[in-house]
Amino acid sequence: MPRHELSPFERNIRRIIAQNLKTASRDMTQAELAEKTGIPTSTLSGYFAQRSTPSPGNVQRLADALSIHKSAIDPRYGEDLLENDACFEAIFAQLSPERQKNVLTFAQQQLRAQLNV
């Protein structure tokens, strides 16, 4: 059975997670990380190679093992999704050109209103 095609947002999240994992675990091998987390090396390899997305439970296991907050691995767990430019850009890219224009027009109106306060 064929898998569904990933959206640009999902592809971008996988890229970000892989990059964050590589940075956070640079002093250990995937085998060592697997031992610390209980996550199989084959599963970890999928995260590092952007072939799969970690489950919420595995994000937490990774964060605990690396002594970091889970948002340092997966930005979707951050306090504010809009603080992460990559997430915002991925969402924006999924909009039709007409809706992108609407977002930009609204943002410009909001900025003008804010500056006039």
N, C-alpha and C positions, 0 to 999 in steps of 0.2 A: 504494500500500500504506500503510495507516494506521500511524502511529508508536505505540509503546506509551505508555500514560499514565505520567507521571512520578510517582514516589512522593513523599510529603511530604519525605523526606530529600533526594531529588534536587532538588526545587524550592528547598529551603532552601539547599543547596550553591550552586546557581546564583545565588541572591539574595546570598549572602555573597561569592562570587567577584566578582560585578558591583560590589558596594559596595567591596570591597577594591581592585579595579582602578581605580575612579573616584577613590578616595583616593590611591592610589599614583601615578597618572598625571595628577594634577590640573594640572600645569604644562605638559602637552603635549596636542596634538590626537591623535585616533585615527590620522590619516594619519602623523604623526610617529612614533607608537608602531609602526605597521605598518612603517615604513621601518627602524626600529631592530631589529625582531624578525624581519622577513621574513614575517610573518603578514598575509594580505590584510585590508584594512580591512573588507570585508564579513564576514569571520570574526570580527574584533574586535568589530564592531557586534553580532553575535549574542551574544558574551560579555557586553557591557555592557547589552544589553537582556534578558538572562536567557533567550534563545531557544536557547542551546546551552552545552555544558560543554566547556571546553578539554581537549585531550588532555594526558597527562603531559608530552610533549615541548613542547607550546605553553606549558604552565605554566612549565616551566624557561626557555624563551626569554623569556617575559614577565618572570620574576624576574631573569634576567641583564640584560635591557635596563633594568629599573627599579632595579637594584642592591639587591635585597631577597631574602630567602629565599623559596623557593616556598610555604612555609606561610603567608606573609603574604598570599598570593593565595588559596590553596586550603588550608583548615584540615586537610584530610585528610592533608597532608604534615607535620603537626606531630609532635612527639615523643610526645605523649599525647593521643589523641582526646578523652579525658574532660576535659582542661583547657579544651576549647572548649565552652562552654555551649550554643551553637547546635547543634553536632553532637550532643551528648548529648540535647538536647530533641527533635531531629528523629528520632533513633533511638527514644526513649521513646514519642513520639507514634504510632509505627507498631505498638506493642504493643497487644494486646487489653486491654480494661479489667482482666480477671483477671490477666494477666501484669504490667500496670502496678502493680497492688496487690501482687503478689509481689515486685517490685523494691523498692517502697517499704518493705514489711515487712522484707525482707532488709537494706536500708540502715539501717533503724532498729535492727535487731538488731546490726549491725556497729558502729554508733555507740555503742550501750550497752556493747558488749564493749570498745571502744576506751577509753571513759571509765572503765571499771572496771579498766583495766590499771595 
